[in-house]
Amino acid sequence: MTTEQSALASASADVHSFAQPAEAVAQHLDLDIAVDFGQKVLSGTASYLIENKTGTDRIIFDTRNLQIENVYLGDSMEETTFELGDEKEFLGRPLHVKIKPDTKKVTIKYKTSPDAAALQWLNPQQTAGKKNPFLFTQSQAILARTWIPIQDSPGIRITYNAKVKVPKELLAVMSAENPIEKNDSGVYSFEMKQPIPSYLMALSVGDLVFEPIGTQTGIYAEPATIDAAAYEFAEMGKMLDAAEKIYGKYRWDRYDLLVLPPSFPFGGMENPRLTFVTPTVLAKDRSLTSLIAHELAHSWSGNLVTNATWDDFWLNEGFTVYFERRIMEELYGKDYADMLQVLGYQDLTNTLNDIGPGSEDTRLKLDLEGRDPDEGLTDIAYEKGNFFLRNIENAVGRERFDAFINKYFNTFAFQSTNTDKFLDFLRTELIQGDEELAKKIDIDGWVYSPGLPEGFQKPTSTRFAKVEEAFQSWKNGKPAAQLNTKDWSSHEWLHFIRMLPENMSQQQMAELDKAFNFTNSGNSEVLAAWFIHAIRNNYTTADKALETFLTNVGRRKFLVPIYKALIATPEGKKKALAIYAKARPNYHAVSTVTLDEMLK
């Protein structure tokens, strides 16, 4: 079996896609769509060049809430029959298209629904500029099928061209080669030459301007945001240099950022060539830019070498967290990276406690059959994956581990892989029959067992040790205003806030707030952590700031713990429901799916 065939075989085992790529598979997409803000729909055609591998009489695409109007075969656009199968929760409906053994091209004419889960339509009030509407997509994990009829599995990669028609006052950008300014026609053309999985299909339309940062990097944002973004992300070029130094040439030509309105549900989305990023990282002091290092690292782990199914999600995220921290170490030193490791370990511990350390969902290799793959997007994949790779690095030494990772990225470049294939590669290339080394690496303990393996040594940080000293002084009665907090980064502040006792008096809360101005912090990480304490201790001074934050910020990472803290008491639940009623229209479906369930 060739590498490509084995990749397709693993893709056909993707329980979250109806596609049968081992029979007939899409290889290239020509997308031609118009964006209608009035109706909140995209409409047009998706034309695929396909390979009919077995001479089958059908090809299957994934769809969810799409209106399929017609399907045609070949350049002659000969109409063919099609059928939509039964609706399945999360998965939508399979689109069965009748083809011939020699069919090379299939064109699907379609329309999206106004409530397509991938698409967020923002009215002018929900943007920074307040004048024009805005649209962005979020395709990961399996939402590409809500805006394009597509073989929606990370195990299937396609190249694409697109033509997108938008209102003349707006600019369209995609996960592809992009324009840098508006034109008079409102029609934009795109090309993505490198094959990508469907979850990296991305489109955004808004009043956008472009600011170059370096020869290979730049930023798209609304005019009202562009200056703050250009300042915050001024070191993007240095990050790219640091990444290339560790794991070789960047293979996607350009690396640009698009700063979205605050309703974006994630910190960032690694759409190739154009990372989508939340404005919650605009802290005015470049303190939260490890998020950019993370999305940049995805250009290797995830975009270049992709998890073949969502059960293998740790291959995307564990590698990316590991690489992100290597980039930050390269730029800012080991002490800085150590702080990120400790915060990551704290997040992992919280997740283990939430899920239950014995739960099967705390294994790296997941089993998400019958569930929305979003349920697997937890800190287990990110942080446990990272610590597994650090464990291998500790066992073999950094130089040898880097050579191994470089070889891994080169061997599987522009392909999808799975846990078994990675572990085979690890055994062949690194362990090489060394039983002592195999024992140290402990594949079974990390990949297939719940929780953390016995003997795991938690990370430490010299900079955090000083924060802990300051915290102890405060606990022992030293006034907050007299603590030595000069030059603390947001990571140090976050560590300090996370150490605060669950129960504090109004006097203690007020004293901390007066000394450090937490309630009015411009840093979203610090704010979100402080709000948890404000809620638990009924510190009503923070109520107005809390409501403003929840109404404006759609990032799921912040929303879930804050709403969770609110609904812990009857009084808090009342407050949560009142805020949610107002805030929900500002949130993306990725966030509301989780919060609707939580708030019932």
C-alpha positions in Angstrom: 0.0 0.0 0.0 1.4 3.4 -0.9 1.6 6.2 1.6 -1.3 8.0 -0.2 -3.5 4.8 -0.1 -2.8 4.2 3.6 -3.7 7.9 4.3 -6.9 7.4 2.4 -7.7 4.2 4.2 -7.3 5.9 7.5 -9.5 8.8 6.2 -12.2 6.4 5.2 -12.2 5.2 8.8 -13.1 8.7 9.9 -16.3 8.3 11.9 -17.1 12.0 11.5 -17.4 12.0 7.7 -19.7 10.2 5.3 -17.1 10.4 2.5 -15.6 7.2 1.1 -12.2 8.4 -0.2 -10.9 4.9 -0.9 -13.7 4.7 -3.6 -13.8 8.3 -5.0 -12.0 11.3 -3.7 -11.9 15.0 -4.3 -8.5 16.5 -5.2 -9.1 20.1 -6.2 -11.9 22.6 -5.5 -13.0 25.6 -7.6 -15.3 27.6 -5.5 -17.5 30.4 -7.0 -19.7 32.1 -4.4 -21.5 35.3 -3.7 -21.9 36.7 -0.2 -25.4 38.1 0.7 -25.4 40.0 4.0 -29.1 40.8 3.7 -30.2 37.2 3.5 -27.2 35.9 5.5 -26.4 33.2 2.8 -23.6 32.2 0.5 -24.6 30.8 -2.8 -22.9 29.5 -5.9 -21.0 26.4 -7.0 -18.4 24.1 -5.7 -16.6 22.3 -8.6 -14.4 19.4 -7.8 -11.7 17.5 -9.8 -12.1 14.0 -8.5 -10.4 10.6 -8.8 -12.7 7.7 -9.2 -10.4 5.0 -7.7 -12.6 2.0 -8.0 -14.9 2.8 -11.0 -17.7 3.3 -8.6 -21.0 4.9 -9.7 -21.1 7.4 -6.8 -19.1 10.0 -4.9 -20.1 11.1 -1.4 -19.8 14.6 0.1 -20.6 15.9 3.6 -23.3 18.5 4.0 -25.2 20.1 6.9 -28.2 22.4 6.4 -27.2 23.1 2.8 -29.7 23.6 0.0 -28.4 21.5 -2.9 -30.0 22.8 -6.2 -28.3 20.9 -9.0 -25.3 18.7 -9.6 -23.4 18.4 -13.0 -20.7 16.2 -14.4 -17.7 17.2 -16.6 -16.9 20.4 -18.4 -20.0 20.0 -20.5 -22.1 20.4 -17.2 -24.2 17.4 -17.9 -26.9 17.2 -15.2 -26.8 14.1 -12.9 -28.9 12.7 -10.1 -28.1 13.2 -6.5 -29.6 12.2 -3.2 -29.3 13.5 0.4 -29.2 10.8 3.0 -30.7 10.8 6.5 -29.8 13.6 8.9 -27.4 12.6 11.7 -26.7 14.7 14.8 -23.5 16.8 14.4 -22.7 15.1 11.0 -25.5 16.5 8.8 -26.5 14.5 5.7 -24.4 12.6 3.1 -24.8 13.9 -0.5 -24.6 10.9 -2.9 -23.8 12.0 -6.4 -24.2 9.6 -9.3 -21.0 9.5 -11.4 -19.5 7.4 -14.2 -16.3 5.4 -14.1 -14.5 8.1 -16.1 -16.0 11.1 -14.3 -13.2 13.7 -13.6 -15.3 16.7 -12.5 -18.4 17.2 -10.3 -20.1 20.7 -9.9 -22.5 21.3 -7.1 -24.8 24.3 -7.2 -25.9 25.2 -3.6 -26.9 27.7 -1.0 -26.1 27.9 2.7 -28.8 28.4 5.4 -28.9 31.7 7.4 -28.0 29.8 10.6 -25.0 27.8 9.1 -22.9 26.9 12.1 -19.6 27.8 10.6 -20.7 31.3 9.5 -20.9 34.2 11.9 -22.7 37.2 10.4 -22.1 40.4 12.5 -24.1 43.5 12.2 -22.1 46.9 12.2 -22.6 47.3 16.0 -20.7 44.1 16.6 -17.6 45.3 14.8 -14.9 47.7 15.9 -15.7 50.3 13.2 -19.6 50.2 13.8 -20.2 51.1 10.1 -20.2 47.9 8.1 -21.2 44.3 8.6 -18.7 41.5 8.9 -18.6 37.8 8.2 -16.1 35.1 9.3 -16.0 31.3 9.1 -14.9 28.7 11.6 -14.6 25.3 9.9 -12.8 23.2 12.6 -13.7 20.6 13.5 -16.5 19.5 11.2 -18.2 22.7 10.2 -16.8 23.2 6.7 -19.8 21.1 5.5 -22.2 23.9 6.7 -20.8 26.4 4.1 -19.4 24.1 1.4 -20.5 20.7 0.2 -17.2 18.9 0.8 -15.5 15.7 1.9 -15.1 17.0 5.4 -12.4 14.8 6.9 -8.9 15.9 8.0 -7.6 12.8 6.3 -8.5 14.2 2.8 -6.5 17.1 1.4 -7.4 19.3 -1.6 -5.9 22.4 -3.4 -8.4 25.1 -4.2 -9.1 28.2 -6.2 -12.0 30.6 -5.3 -13.9 33.5 -6.7 -15.9 35.5 -4.1 -18.3 38.3 -4.8 -18.9 40.7 -1.9 -20.4 44.3 -1.4 -18.0 46.8 -2.9 -17.1 48.6 0.3 -15.8 45.3 1.8 -12.7 43.1 1.3 -12.7 39.3 1.2 -9.8 37.2 2.4 -9.3 33.4 2.6 -6.9 30.8 3.7 -5.0 31.3 0.4 -3.1 33.9 -1.5 -4.8 37.2 -0.6 -5.4 40.7 -2.0 -4.0 43.5 0.1 -6.5 46.2 -0.8 -10.1 46.6 -1.9 -11.0 46.8 -5.6 -13.9 48.5 -7.5 -15.7 45.3 -8.5 -16.1 43.6 -5.1 -15.0 40.3 -6.8 -11.9 38.6 -5.4 -9.9 35.6 -6.7 -7.9 33.2 -4.5 -5.5 30.4 -5.0 -4.2 27.8 -2.5 -1.6 25.7 -4.2 -0.7 23.5 -1.3 -3.2 20.7 -0.5 -5.1 21.3 2.8 -7.7 19.5 4.8 -11.3 20.9 4.8 -11.2 22.3 8.3 -8.6 24.8 7.1 -11.1 26.3 4.5 -11.6 29.8 5.7 -13.3 33.0 4.5 -13.7 36.5 6.1 -15.4 39.6 4.7 -15.3 43.0 6.2 -14.1 46.6 6.2 -10.4 45.4 6.3 -7.1 47.1 5.7 -3.6 45.5 5.5 -0.4 46.5 7.2 2.9 44.8 6.3 5.1 43.8 9.3 8.0 42.2 7.4 8.7 40.9 3.9 6.8 37.7 4.6 4.3 38.8 7.3 1.5 41.3 7.8 -1.8 42.0 9.4 -5.4 42.5 8.2 -7.8 44.2 10.6 -10.5 46.8 10.7 -9.2 50.4 10.4 -10.1 51.0 14.1 -7.9 48.1 15.2 -5.0 48.1 12.8 -2.6 50.3 14.7 -3.0 48.4 18.0 -2.6 45.1 16.1 0.5 46.3 14.3 2.1 47.3 17.6 1.1 44.1 19.4 2.4 41.7 16.7 5.5 43.6 15.6 7.6 40.5 16.4 5.9 38.1 14.0 8.9 38.1 11.7 11.2 37.2 14.5 8.9 34.4 15.5 9.0 33.0 11.9 12.8 33.2 11.9 12.9 31.3 15.3 10.5 28.6 14.0 12.5 28.0 10.8 15.7 27.8 12.8 14.2 24.9 14.9 12.2 22.9 12.3 13.1 24.1 8.9 11.7 26.1 6.0 8.2 27.6 6.3 6.3 26.1 3.4 3.3 28.3 2.9 4.9 31.4 1.3 3.4 34.2 3.5 2.3 34.2 7.1 -0.3 36.9 7.8 -2.8 37.5 10.6 -6.4 38.6 10.5 -7.6 40.2 13.7 -11.3 39.4 14.0 -14.1 41.1 16.0 -14.3 39.9 19.7 -17.1 37.3 19.0 -14.5 34.9 17.5 -14.8 31.7 19.7 -11.1 30.8 19.8 -7.8 32.4 20.6 -6.7 31.7 17.1 -7.4 29.5 14.1 -4.4 28.4 12.1 -5.9 28.8 8.6 -2.9 28.5 6.3 -1.3 31.8 5.2 -3.8 33.7 7.2 -4.2 32.9 10.9 -7.6 34.2 12.3 -7.0 35.7 15.8 -9.0 37.1 18.6 -8.6 40.8 19.6 -8.5 39.6 23.3 -4.7 39.2 22.8 -4.3 42.9 22.1 -3.0 43.6 25.7 -1.0 46.7 24.6 2.2 45.1 26.0 2.8 42.1 23.7 2.4 39.9 26.7 0.0 37.4 25.1 1.8 36.8 21.8 2.6 33.2 22.7 -0.8 32.6 21.0 0.7 33.8 17.7 3.7 31.5 18.2 1.2 28.7 18.7 -0.7 29.4 15.5 2.5 29.9 13.6 3.8 26.5 14.9 0.6 24.9 13.4 2.2 25.7 10.0 4.2 22.6 10.6 2.1 20.5 13.1 -1.4 20.4 11.9 -1.3 22.2 8.5 1.8 20.5 7.1 1.3 17.1 8.9 -2.4 16.7 9.9 -4.3 14.4 12.2 -6.1 12.0 9.9 -9.1 11.8 12.3 -10.3 13.8 15.3 -9.4 10.8 17.5 -5.8 11.8 16.7 -6.2 15.5 17.6 -3.2 15.4 20.0 -0.9 15.0 17.0 -2.0 18.5 15.9 -2.1 20.2 19.3 0.4 18.4 21.4 3.1 19.1 18.8 2.0 22.7 18.4 2.1 23.5 22.1 5.6 21.9 22.3 6.8 23.9 19.3 5.2 27.1 20.5 7.1 27.0 23.7 10.3 26.2 21.9 9.8 29.4 19.8 9.1 31.4 22.9 12.3 30.0 24.6 14.3 30.9 21.5 13.0 34.5 21.6 12.7 35.2 25.3 14.8 32.6 27.1 14.2 29.5 29.2 12.8 31.3 32.2 10.0 32.7 30.1 9.1 29.4 28.5 9.1 27.7 32.0 6.3 30.0 33.0 4.2 28.9 30.1 4.9 25.2 31.0 3.7 25.8 34.6 0.5 27.6 33.5 -0.1 24.8 31.0 0.3 22.2 33.7 -2.2 24.1 35.8 -4.7 24.1 32.9 -4.1 20.4 32.4 -4.6 19.6 36.2 -7.9 21.6 36.0 -9.0 19.6 33.0 -8.1 16.3 34.6 -10.1 17.2 37.7 -13.1 18.3 35.5 -13.2 15.2 33.3 -12.0 12.8 36.0 -8.4 11.6 35.9 -9.6 8.0 35.3 -11.8 9.0 32.3 -11.0 7.5 28.9 -11.2 11.0 27.5 -7.9 11.8 29.3 -6.0 9.5 27.0 -4.1 11.0 24.1 -5.6 8.6 21.6 -9.4 9.3 21.8 -12.6 7.5 20.8 -15.1 10.1 19.8 -17.4 7.9 17.8 -21.0 9.1 18.2 -19.9 12.4 19.6 -19.2 15.9 18.4 -15.4 16.0 17.8 -15.5 19.3 19.6 -15.7 17.3 22.8 -12.1 16.1 22.2 -10.7 19.7 21.9 -9.6 19.8 25.5 -6.3 20.6 27.3 -5.5 16.8 27.2 -4.6 17.0 23.5 -2.7 20.3 24.0 -0.9 19.9 27.4 -0.7 16.2 27.9 0.5 15.9 24.3 3.1 18.6 25.0 4.4 16.9 28.1 4.6 13.5 26.3 6.9 15.1 23.7 8.9 16.9 26.5 9.3 13.5 28.1 10.7 12.1 24.8 13.1 15.1 24.5 14.3 14.5 28.1 14.9 10.8 27.4 16.9 11.3 24.2 18.3 14.8 24.4 17.2 17.9 22.5 19.5 17.6 19.6 18.4 14.0 18.8 14.8 14.8 19.3 14.9 17.9 17.0 16.5 15.7 14.3 13.7 13.2 14.7 10.9 15.9 14.6 12.5 17.4 11.5 12.5 14.0 9.8 8.9 13.4 10.9 7.7 16.8 9.3 9.6 16.1 6.1 8.5 12.5 5.8 4.8 13.3 6.3 4.7 16.8 4.7 1.3 17.7 3.1 -0.1 14.4 4.3 -2.5 13.2 7.1 -1.3 10.7 9.6 -2.6 9.0 12.7 -1.4 7.9 16.2 -0.4 4.4 15.1 1.7 5.7 12.2 3.4 8.3 14.4 4.2 5.7 17.0 5.6 3.3 14.4 7.8 6.1 13.2 8.9 6.8 16.7 9.8 3.2 17.3 11.7 2.9 14.0 13.5 6.2 14.0 14.2 6.9 17.6 13.6 3.9 20.0 15.2 1.4 17.5 14.7 -1.6 19.8 16.3 0.1 22.9 14.2 -1.4 25.7 15.6 1.0 28.3 14.7 4.0 26.2 11.2 2.5 25.4 10.6 2.2 29.1 11.6 5.9 29.7 9.4 7.1 26.8 6.5 5.0 28.1 4.2 5.0 25.1 1.5 3.1 26.8 1.4 5.3 29.9 1.1 8.5 27.9 -0.9 7.6 24.8 -3.3 4.8 25.8 -3.7 5.3 29.6 -5.9 7.9 31.3 -4.4 10.7 33.5 -0.7 11.3 33.8 1.9 8.5 34.0 3.4 7.7 37.4 6.7 9.5 38.0 5.6 12.5 36.0 7.6 15.5 37.2 5.6 18.7 37.2 7.3 21.7 35.6 8.8 24.5 37.8 9.6 28.2 37.2 12.2 30.4 38.9 10.2 33.5 38.0 7.0 32.0 39.5 8.9 31.1 42.7 9.3 34.9 43.3 5.6 35.4 42.7 4.9 32.7 45.3 7.1 34.5 47.8 5.1 37.7 47.2 1.8 35.8 47.6 3.0 34.3 50.9 4.0 37.8 52.1 0.5 39.1 51.3 -1.1 36.0 53.0 1.0 36.8 56.1 -0.3 40.3 56.3 1.9 42.5 54.1 -0.3 45.1 52.3 -0.8 44.3 48.6 0.5 47.8 47.6 3.9 47.0 49.2 4.5 43.7 47.3 7.4 43.8 44.8 5.5 43.3 41.5 7.6 45.5 39.4 8.2 44.2 35.8 5.7 41.3 36.3 4.5 39.9 32.9 0.8 38.9 32.5 2.0 35.3 33.2 3.2 36.3 36.6 0.0 38.1 37.3 -2.0 35.1 36.2 -0.1 32.8 38.5 -0.6 35.2 41.4 -4.4 35.4 40.8 -4.7 31.6 40.4 -3.0 31.2 43.9 -5.5 33.4 45.6 -7.7 31.6 48.2 -11.2 30.6 47.0 -12.9 32.5 49.8 -11.8 36.1 50.5 -13.3 39.0 52.4 -14.7 42.0 50.7 -11.8 43.9 52.3 -9.2 41.6 50.8 -10.8 41.8 47.3 -11.0 45.6 47.5 -7.4 45.8 48.7 -6.1 43.7 45.9 -8.2 45.6 43.3 -7.1 49.0 44.6 -3.4 47.9 44.5 -3.4 46.2 41.1 -6.5 47.5 39.3 -7.5 44.0 38.3 -11.2 44.9 37.5 -10.0 47.4 34.9 -7.1 45.3 33.5 -6.6 45.6 29.8 -5.4 42.0 29.8 -8.1 39.5 29.0 -6.3 36.5 30.7 -5.9 38.5 33.9 -9.5 39.8 33.8 -11.0 36.4 33.2 -9.1 34.8 36.1 -10.0 37.8 38.4 -13.7 37.5 37.5 -13.8 34.0 38.9 -12.8 35.3 42.3 -15.1 38.3 42.0 -18.0 35.9 41.4 -17.1 33.4 44.1 -16.8 36.2 46.7 -19.7 38.3 45.5 -17.4 41.3 44.8 -20.1 43.5 43.2 -17.6 46.2 42.3 -16.6 44.0 39.3 -20.2 43.4 38.1 -20.2 46.1 35.5 -16.8 45.1 34.0 -17.9 41.4 34.1 -21.1 42.1 32.2 -19.2 44.2 29.6 -16.6 41.4 29.2 -19.2 38.7 28.8 -21.3 40.8 26.3 -18.3 41.7 24.1 -16.0 38.7 24.2 -17.0 35.4 22.5 -13.8 33.4 23.3 -15.0 30.0 24.6 -11.9 29.5 26.8 -13.0 32.5 28.9 -16.8 32.2 28.7 -17.1 28.6 30.0 -15.3 28.9 33.3 -17.0 32.3 34.0 -20.5 31.1 33.3 -19.7 28.0 35.3 -18.7 30.0 38.3 -21.9 32.2 38.0 -24.4 29.3 37.8 -22.9 27.7 41.0 -25.4 29.8 43.1 -29.1 30.6 42.5 -28.4 34.3 42.6 -25.5 33.9 40.2 -27.5 31.8 37.8 -30.1 34.5 37.6 -27.3 37.0 36.7 -25.8 34.5 34.2 -29.1 34.0 32.3 -29.8 37.8 32.2 -26.3 38.5 30.7 -26.5 35.5 28.4 -29.8 36.6 26.9 -28.1 39.9 25.9 -24.8 38.4 24.9 -25.8 35.3 23.0 -26.3 37.1 19.6 -22.6 38.1 19.9 -21.3 34.6 20.2 -20.4 32.1 17.5 -22.2 28.7 17.3 -19.0 27.0 18.6 -19.5 28.8 21.9 -23.4 28.7 22.1 -23.5 25.0 21.6 -21.5 24.6 24.8 -23.2 27.4 26.7 -26.8 26.5 25.7 -26.2 23.1 27.2 -24.6 24.5 30.4 -27.3 27.1 31.0 -30.1 24.9 29.8 
